[in-house]
Amino acid sequence: MDENQLNTLFSNGILVDSSIKDVNILDIDELLNSLKQNNINFLDINVFHKLYDGDVVDDSTVEIIKNYTGEISESKPINWVNYFNDRFNRLKALLLLKDRSGLMSVANVKDLPQNSDVKIIAMVSEVSISPIKKYTILDVEDNTGSYKAIITSANQEILEDQVIMIIGKKYNDAIFVKDIVFPDIQMKERTKQEIDDSFVLFLSDIHAGSKLFAEEAFERFIKWINGEIEEYSSIAKLVKFIVFNGDLIDGIGVYPDQEKELEIKDLKGQYEKLYTFLDRIPKGIKLLLSQGNHDATHIAEPQPKLDENFAGSLYKLKNAVFLSNPYQVNLVINKSKLNLLAYHGFSIPYYANKISKYSKMDAEDIENIMKIHLKSRHLAPSHGSTQLMPLPRDYLVIDETPDVYATGHIHKTLASMYKGTVLINSSCWQYQTSYQKKYGVVPDIAKVPIVNIRDKSFQILDFLGDTVQTYTKGLRNN
């Protein structure tokens, strides 16, 4: 809002909140008339979005870095070869940025004399633990051959299909490992950006259409974001983006006997139910919508943006940005940027089952599994951890270090930090299903992680009770 627009409002007795100052209004007369007609003499961002239907030059935008656009591929051997070669070459390039001195191929290792120093970059093809000494035995390969590597301890976080740098010595036709180097993300500085407090919210697993949809809590969230609830309203009026990270609806036929727990038994109707809520969110807030395994799309990853044939109602939202699963974007406010990597998180349970010490799936376990993704620079490093489409380019490789890595899927809540990257796992908005009860899964419901774009500080708000409260159970390393 420029100085002339502010003066116009002040001269007509309208006080202006700081939350409105960065909005550029193209028709100030229309806004002024709406304020007078509704006898309003104080303008903040929520009042503005309720009253003003004109055009706005917004200070917040979404810059797309990586977004799958829907290309398809058949499950042929040559396509899988090309897929894994692309993954290997890109992760190898990331490792070479860390250290390229003394590097050799697997074929070169075979010709070395005993007790020679070895340094290779290879993909892990098999992991086993020796039953007596508890050594970790790796079968590794590059595009010149395969070899064995032995770690003299049991290591549960070396996984099939990871690309790693191995440093050690050759002895008896194996590499005895001294050190393992992962591609890992870079350290992100936690510096304050030159903007006022501005927030991004993280929601996922709404499951609209289910009889178990936590509708009362979601209604409370909608009222809060509109400034109708006093608690933490200072945050609500400064929200610039809301991330909806998959499983927007409950879907059909996703788990056994699901139809008994469905309120709405067609996909279009489920998306229309969600639209009635999202349409009430202030239009100045960008909504980033992606999909998960319950949505109307194929299960193999990457998944394209929501299908307009089923989710057509959501495409009426002027403030919605439709993205694939996964995606990577910059959230931009003026000249400040927050790099966001979002993935629904289908691979997370695989690692909870694979690595026994993470089987509880509490906040600490989720944090450690997300760290495995970042250390591996891949969202599903082991083949079989999720269903994949063998495209020429592997969309699940993490090329850029994000400021925020956000997941969902497992109906638990986490807000933490690793090497300057904020880790977010969103809760769900669905009460415990019969399927969850069978496996002892107790969901976190209606918890909203919040990140301040200015300095990457974070917190969690709880919308399940009668009042909005802070939630600390899922907070770590803030």
Wavefront OBJ file of the C-alpha trace (Angstrom):
o trace
v 0.000 0.000 0.000
v 1.564 3.278 -1.079
v 1.604 6.560 0.851
v -1.261 8.095 -1.138
v -3.489 5.081 -0.412
v -2.653 5.265 3.298
v -3.430 8.979 3.357
v -6.776 8.338 1.638
v -7.745 5.858 4.342
v -6.469 8.038 7.223
v -8.341 11.089 5.912
v -11.540 9.042 5.957
v -11.032 7.917 9.553
v -9.686 4.434 8.786
v -6.834 3.130 10.945
v -4.504 0.648 9.224
v -2.759 -2.336 10.822
v 0.864 -3.122 9.905
v -0.238 -6.473 8.409
v -1.739 -4.617 5.427
v 1.195 -2.388 4.559
v 2.805 -4.728 2.000
v -0.407 -5.243 -0.012
v -0.632 -3.160 -3.172
v -4.306 -2.325 -3.784
v -5.207 -1.305 -7.321
v -8.629 0.222 -6.506
v -8.536 2.092 -3.197
v -11.964 3.669 -3.806
v -13.633 0.247 -3.981
v -12.028 -0.748 -0.688
v -12.972 2.535 0.991
v -16.617 2.160 -0.089
v -16.727 -1.375 1.326
v -15.312 -0.181 4.649
v -17.886 2.614 4.910
v -20.800 0.346 3.970
v -19.808 -2.086 6.722
v -19.087 0.664 9.306
v -15.489 -0.520 9.699
v -12.840 1.941 10.849
v -9.915 -0.456 11.418
v -8.318 -2.335 8.515
v -6.125 -5.399 8.968
v -5.288 -8.218 6.562
v -8.300 -10.380 7.499
v -10.822 -7.550 7.123
v -9.201 -6.657 3.812
v -9.649 -10.146 2.325
v -13.255 -10.333 3.489
v -14.243 -7.040 1.883
v -12.087 -6.486 -1.166
v -12.688 -8.365 -4.431
v -10.484 -6.200 -6.654
v -7.054 -6.967 -8.045
v -4.053 -7.066 -5.744
v -0.352 -6.935 -6.518
v 0.822 -9.402 -3.875
v 4.255 -9.362 -2.279
v 4.273 -13.177 -1.938
v 4.901 -15.544 -4.833
v 5.877 -19.180 -5.449
v 8.915 -19.917 -7.632
v 8.943 -23.509 -8.869
v 12.317 -25.286 -8.714
v 11.247 -28.908 -9.268
v 7.763 -30.093 -10.203
v 6.785 -33.316 -11.999
v 4.498 -32.460 -14.917
v 3.080 -35.892 -15.708
v 5.399 -37.639 -18.164
v 5.005 -41.414 -18.039
v 7.283 -44.419 -18.502
v 6.795 -48.151 -18.909
v 8.297 -50.616 -16.447
v 10.888 -51.998 -18.886
v 14.403 -53.147 -17.882
v 16.105 -50.431 -19.956
v 13.981 -47.745 -18.279
v 15.012 -48.984 -14.832
v 18.668 -49.024 -15.907
v 18.405 -45.415 -17.116
v 16.542 -44.407 -13.957
v 19.167 -45.797 -11.582
v 22.024 -44.464 -13.737
v 20.529 -40.986 -13.467
v 20.250 -41.338 -9.693
v 23.792 -42.687 -9.359
v 25.378 -40.000 -11.532
v 23.634 -37.108 -9.776
v 24.417 -38.372 -6.280
v 27.999 -39.124 -7.325
v 28.315 -35.505 -8.497
v 27.170 -34.317 -5.066
v 29.761 -36.532 -3.358
v 32.493 -35.237 -5.656
v 31.762 -31.736 -4.388
v 32.809 -32.966 -0.945
v 36.019 -34.809 -1.938
v 37.414 -35.980 -5.268
v 41.040 -36.657 -4.293
v 42.321 -40.211 -4.757
v 39.029 -41.494 -6.109
v 39.048 -44.743 -8.107
v 36.539 -47.027 -9.792
v 35.513 -50.436 -8.474
v 37.354 -52.047 -11.402
v 40.580 -50.340 -10.287
v 40.202 -51.755 -6.764
v 40.318 -55.305 -8.090
v 43.794 -54.700 -9.528
v 45.253 -53.163 -6.339
v 47.697 -55.101 -4.145
v 46.684 -56.127 -0.631
v 46.581 -53.446 2.083
v 46.174 -50.624 -0.488
v 44.222 -47.492 0.351
v 40.829 -47.402 -1.342
v 38.329 -44.608 -2.048
v 35.299 -45.297 -4.249
v 31.824 -43.949 -4.894
v 29.338 -46.785 -5.258
v 25.692 -47.768 -4.923
v 24.858 -50.296 -2.217
v 23.195 -53.332 -3.798
v 22.902 -55.528 -0.685
v 23.366 -55.209 3.081
v 23.782 -58.077 5.524
v 24.920 -58.454 9.125
v 27.299 -61.342 9.911
v 25.724 -63.508 12.649
v 28.880 -63.997 14.746
v 30.926 -60.792 14.792
v 28.010 -58.514 13.816
v 29.969 -56.993 10.946
v 28.013 -55.106 8.290
v 28.739 -56.628 4.891
v 27.999 -54.498 1.842
v 27.787 -55.496 -1.796
v 28.503 -52.295 -3.729
v 28.752 -51.429 -7.404
v 29.460 -48.670 -9.865
v 29.300 -48.760 -13.666
v 32.629 -50.677 -13.830
v 31.881 -53.598 -11.529
v 30.929 -54.812 -8.051
v 32.839 -55.529 -4.833
v 32.402 -56.292 -1.123
v 32.953 -53.812 1.711
v 33.014 -54.721 5.402
v 32.182 -52.429 8.326
v 33.382 -53.887 11.632
v 30.148 -53.013 13.448
v 26.425 -53.401 12.902
v 25.137 -50.322 11.074
v 21.400 -50.135 10.478
v 21.520 -46.868 8.537
v 23.495 -48.195 5.563
v 20.664 -49.103 3.212
v 20.212 -50.751 -0.155
v 20.463 -48.377 -3.129
v 22.159 -45.557 -1.217
v 25.031 -43.924 -3.073
v 27.991 -43.453 -0.734
v 31.713 -42.775 -0.678
v 33.693 -45.613 0.923
v 37.175 -45.013 2.322
v 39.223 -47.981 3.568
v 41.845 -50.605 2.753
v 41.755 -53.621 0.486
v 42.266 -56.917 2.279
v 41.348 -60.449 1.122
v 39.244 -59.265 -1.821
v 37.160 -56.856 0.254
v 37.339 -53.249 1.391
v 37.619 -52.891 5.162
v 35.855 -49.615 5.755
v 37.408 -46.773 7.737
v 34.834 -44.135 6.837
v 31.539 -43.722 5.010
v 30.663 -40.346 3.446
v 27.039 -39.631 2.555
v 25.961 -37.060 -0.055
v 24.196 -35.232 2.821
v 22.802 -31.720 2.651
v 24.876 -28.595 3.156
v 24.722 -26.570 6.355
v 22.081 -23.826 6.025
v 22.749 -20.585 7.850
v 19.946 -19.466 10.143
v 20.172 -15.757 9.365
v 17.331 -13.270 9.735
v 15.935 -12.066 6.431
v 15.103 -8.426 5.853
v 11.343 -8.839 6.156
v 8.819 -8.607 8.964
v 7.481 -11.763 10.617
v 5.729 -13.811 7.912
v 4.461 -17.334 8.422
v 3.946 -20.548 6.477
v 1.619 -23.229 7.890
v 1.906 -26.957 7.250
v -1.156 -29.203 7.008
v -1.600 -32.647 5.488
v -3.836 -35.712 5.675
v -7.100 -33.775 5.830
v -9.092 -36.862 4.725
v -12.187 -34.899 3.715
v -15.067 -37.258 3.006
v -14.379 -39.572 5.934
v -16.898 -40.017 8.751
v -13.851 -39.618 10.988
v -12.862 -36.223 9.511
v -12.155 -33.864 12.444
v -14.546 -31.300 11.008
v -15.053 -29.290 14.190
v -11.294 -28.823 14.604
v -10.872 -27.893 10.921
v -13.681 -25.367 11.248
v -11.828 -23.909 14.238
v -8.708 -23.588 12.075
v -10.677 -21.795 9.337
v -12.120 -19.355 11.852
v -8.667 -18.769 13.310
v -7.056 -18.014 9.955
v -9.870 -15.503 9.357
v -9.115 -13.688 12.601
v -12.290 -14.830 14.356
v -10.427 -16.480 17.245
v -8.338 -14.377 19.591
v -5.658 -16.905 20.583
v -2.510 -16.394 18.488
v -4.388 -14.079 16.122
v -1.175 -12.071 15.734
v 0.204 -15.066 13.807
v -2.949 -15.651 11.759
v -2.898 -12.193 10.214
v 0.739 -12.626 9.097
v 0.311 -15.990 7.339
v 1.476 -15.808 3.720
v 1.425 -19.486 2.665
v -0.355 -22.694 3.692
v 1.090 -26.025 2.544
v -1.433 -28.868 2.108
v 0.925 -31.820 1.777
v -1.205 -34.644 0.397
v -4.120 -36.917 1.356
v -6.503 -34.011 0.966
v -9.390 -36.473 0.753
v -9.974 -39.952 2.179
v -10.300 -41.549 -1.254
v -12.015 -44.850 -1.993
v -10.713 -48.409 -1.544
v -7.439 -47.351 0.049
v -7.637 -49.710 3.055
v -9.852 -52.727 3.953
v -13.513 -51.897 4.745
v -12.878 -48.188 4.196
v -16.336 -47.727 2.652
v -17.903 -48.307 6.097
v -16.084 -45.197 7.353
v -16.883 -42.923 4.404
v -19.340 -40.067 4.682
v -18.963 -39.216 0.967
v -18.472 -42.141 -1.405
v -17.368 -40.379 -4.574
v -14.079 -38.586 -5.211
v -15.544 -35.403 -6.673
v -17.821 -35.053 -3.671
v -14.902 -35.426 -1.277
v -12.946 -32.657 -3.033
v -16.061 -30.480 -3.072
v -16.340 -30.945 0.701
v -12.762 -29.721 1.096
v -13.448 -26.774 -1.220
v -16.183 -25.463 1.080
v -13.490 -24.957 3.725
v -10.558 -23.785 1.604
v -12.687 -21.227 -0.211
v -13.086 -19.411 3.123
v -9.335 -18.919 3.620
v -8.317 -15.293 2.915
v -7.435 -14.944 -0.752
v -4.163 -13.179 0.005
v -2.766 -16.450 1.408
v -1.211 -18.771 -1.162
v -2.385 -22.393 -0.865
v 0.116 -25.009 -2.057
v -1.836 -28.178 -2.873
v -0.234 -31.546 -3.596
v -1.366 -35.147 -3.296
v -0.733 -38.370 -1.444
v -1.725 -42.008 -1.664
v -5.388 -41.304 -0.730
v -5.889 -38.743 -3.511
v -7.249 -39.360 -7.000
v -3.959 -40.135 -8.744
v -1.645 -43.062 -9.454
v 0.230 -44.464 -6.457
v 3.681 -44.551 -8.115
v 5.958 -41.621 -7.361
v 6.407 -38.961 -8.533
v 2.715 -38.111 -8.634
v 1.381 -35.327 -10.881
v -0.683 -32.393 -9.668
v -4.302 -33.022 -8.678
v -6.501 -34.252 -11.524
v -8.916 -31.492 -12.511
v -11.456 -34.139 -13.598
v -11.864 -35.121 -9.943
v -10.653 -32.032 -8.047
v -12.237 -29.458 -10.355
v -13.842 -27.632 -7.447
v -10.413 -26.825 -5.986
v -9.337 -25.294 -9.286
v -11.845 -22.511 -8.623
v -9.568 -21.264 -5.834
v -7.762 -18.192 -7.174
v -5.081 -18.444 -4.502
v -4.226 -22.128 -5.068
v -0.956 -23.399 -6.562
v -1.171 -27.020 -7.747
v 2.025 -29.040 -7.460
v 3.311 -32.593 -7.798
v 4.448 -34.992 -5.083
v 7.271 -34.336 -4.393
v 8.072 -30.740 -5.328
v 10.597 -28.042 -4.466
v 9.830 -24.317 -4.564
v 10.963 -20.962 -3.271
v 8.421 -19.134 -1.133
v 9.141 -15.521 -2.002
v 8.243 -12.385 -0.060
v 9.629 -9.269 -1.715
v 13.291 -10.242 -2.226
v 13.424 -12.845 0.566
v 13.158 -16.558 -0.210
v 12.510 -19.754 1.733
v 13.431 -22.946 -0.126
v 10.775 -25.606 0.557
v 11.020 -29.314 -0.288
v 7.668 -31.051 0.190
v 7.048 -34.812 0.013
v 3.941 -36.598 1.231
v 6.123 -39.183 2.981
v 4.970 -42.603 1.761
v 8.471 -44.069 2.216
v 8.735 -43.194 5.931
v 6.990 -46.336 7.339
v 9.354 -48.556 5.321
v 12.332 -47.295 7.315
v 10.458 -47.576 10.605
v 9.972 -51.263 9.796
v 13.480 -51.722 8.386
v 15.386 -50.035 11.233
v 14.249 -51.539 14.531
v 15.365 -48.615 16.703
v 12.930 -46.331 14.823
v 9.912 -48.633 15.069
v 8.084 -46.549 17.701
v 7.425 -43.833 15.101
v 7.482 -41.092 17.715
v 8.778 -37.582 16.983
v 12.415 -38.598 17.477
v 12.076 -41.598 15.155
v 10.389 -39.519 12.446
v 13.141 -36.928 12.765
v 15.830 -39.583 12.306
v 14.130 -41.114 9.269
v 13.814 -37.675 7.660
v 17.528 -37.178 8.368
v 18.227 -40.429 6.479
v 16.424 -38.904 3.477
v 18.552 -35.767 3.684
v 21.832 -37.587 4.312
v 21.082 -39.882 1.353
v 19.885 -36.883 -0.707
v 16.928 -39.028 -1.736
v 13.304 -39.222 -0.550
v 13.107 -43.007 -0.925
v 16.709 -44.248 -1.111
v 15.858 -47.976 -0.998
v 13.998 -49.534 -3.900
v 10.771 -50.923 -2.436
v 10.332 -48.164 0.130
v 7.731 -46.668 -2.180
v 6.341 -47.449 -5.611
v 8.357 -45.702 -8.298
v 7.941 -44.776 -11.938
v 11.198 -45.404 -13.897
v 11.461 -42.003 -15.574
v 14.639 -40.817 -17.332
v 15.143 -38.402 -14.400
v 14.718 -39.386 -10.745
v 12.481 -36.716 -9.216
v 13.136 -38.008 -5.694
v 16.815 -36.972 -5.715
v 17.385 -33.927 -3.484
v 19.511 -31.693 -5.720
v 19.253 -28.514 -3.625
v 19.524 -28.194 0.152
v 16.141 -26.884 1.356
v 15.445 -24.415 4.139
v 12.427 -26.553 5.074
v 11.785 -30.238 4.401
v 8.095 -31.065 4.970
v 6.337 -34.441 5.028
v 3.058 -35.940 6.240
v 1.416 -39.347 5.718
v 2.052 -40.942 9.121
v -0.421 -38.811 11.130
v 2.219 -37.637 13.611
v 3.610 -34.184 14.406
v 7.201 -32.979 14.237
v 8.998 -29.646 14.048
v 12.763 -29.854 14.341
v 16.008 -28.763 12.675
v 18.960 -30.548 11.064
v 22.001 -28.636 9.819
v 19.933 -25.460 9.518
v 17.095 -27.171 7.597
v 13.728 -27.179 9.372
v 12.083 -30.627 9.486
v 8.283 -30.667 9.489
v 5.893 -33.591 9.674
v 2.261 -32.532 9.663
v -0.427 -34.166 11.772
v -3.731 -35.378 10.365
v -7.350 -34.170 10.599
v -8.915 -37.615 10.975
v -9.745 -39.579 14.102
v -8.378 -43.112 14.485
v -9.616 -45.459 11.748
v -10.384 -49.159 12.239
v -7.293 -49.958 10.182
v -5.081 -47.828 12.455
v -6.656 -49.333 15.543
v -5.811 -52.820 14.273
v -2.113 -51.886 14.136
v -2.040 -49.765 17.273
v -1.540 -46.450 15.463
v -2.697 -43.486 17.576
v -2.810 -40.351 15.382
v -1.950 -36.761 16.279
v -4.962 -34.708 15.227
v -5.328 -31.038 14.257
v -1.787 -29.925 15.066
v -0.350 -27.230 12.777
v 3.428 -26.670 12.515
v 4.296 -23.043 11.750
v 7.563 -21.638 10.389
v 8.531 -17.970 10.441
v 10.010 -17.181 7.027
v 12.035 -14.327 8.512
v 14.287 -16.481 10.732
v 13.134 -20.144 10.372
v 11.909 -20.279 13.971
v 9.020 -22.703 14.433
v 6.197 -23.729 16.736
v 3.089 -25.933 16.695
v -0.502 -24.894 17.391
v -3.196 -27.349 18.513
v -6.743 -26.879 17.160
v -8.305 -30.009 18.645
v -9.613 -28.568 21.921
v -12.087 -25.775 22.601
v -9.315 -23.174 22.387
v -6.217 -22.819 20.221
v -3.130 -23.774 22.229
v 0.570 -24.392 21.732
v 1.639 -28.010 21.311
v 5.116 -28.967 22.500
v 5.169 -32.767 22.238
v 6.452 -32.748 18.652
v 8.925 -29.877 19.100
v 12.631 -30.710 18.927
v 15.863 -28.735 18.465
v 14.294 -25.279 17.988
l 1 2 3 4 5 6 7 8 9 10 11 12 13 14 15 16 17 18 19 20 21 22 23 24 25 26 27 28 29 30 31 32 33 34 35 36 37 38 39 40 41 42 43 44 45 46 47 48 49 50 51 52 53 54 55 56 57 58 59 60 61 62 63 64 65 66 67 68 69 70 71 72 73 74 75 76 77 78 79 80 81 82 83 84 85 86 87 88 89 90 91 92 93 94 95 96 97 98 99 100 101 102 103 104 105 106 107 108 109 110 111 112 113 114 115 116 117 118 119 120 121 122 123 124 125 126 127 128 129 130 131 132 133 134 135 136 137 138 139 140 141 142 143 144 145 146 147 148 149 150 151 152 153 154 155 156 157 158 159 160 161 162 163 164 165 166 167 168 169 170 171 172 173 174 175 176 177 178 179 180 181 182 183 184 185 186 187 188 189 190 191 192 193 194 195 196 197 198 199 200 201 202 203 204 205 206 207 208 209 210 211 212 213 214 215 216 217 218 219 220 221 222 223 224 225 226 227 228 229 230 231 232 233 234 235 236 237 238 239 240 241 242 243 244 245 246 247 248 249 250 251 252 253 254 255 256 257 258 259 260 261 262 263 264 265 266 267 268 269 270 271 272 273 274 275 276 277 278 279 280 281 282 283 284 285 286 287 288 289 290 291 292 293 294 295 296 297 298 299 300 301 302 303 304 305 306 307 308 309 310 311 312 313 314 315 316 317 318 319 320 321 322 323 324 325 326 327 328 329 330 331 332 333 334 335 336 337 338 339 340 341 342 343 344 345 346 347 348 349 350 351 352 353 354 355 356 357 358 359 360 361 362 363 364 365 366 367 368 369 370 371 372 373 374 375 376 377 378 379 380 381 382 383 384 385 386 387 388 389 390 391 392 393 394 395 396 397 398 399 400 401 402 403 404 405 406 407 408 409 410 411 412 413 414 415 416 417 418 419 420 421 422 423 424 425 426 427 428 429 430 431 432 433 434 435 436 437 438 439 440 441 442 443 444 445 446 447 448 449 450 451 452 453 454 455 456 457 458 459 460 461 462 463 464 465 466 467 468 469 470 471 472 473 474 475 476 477 478
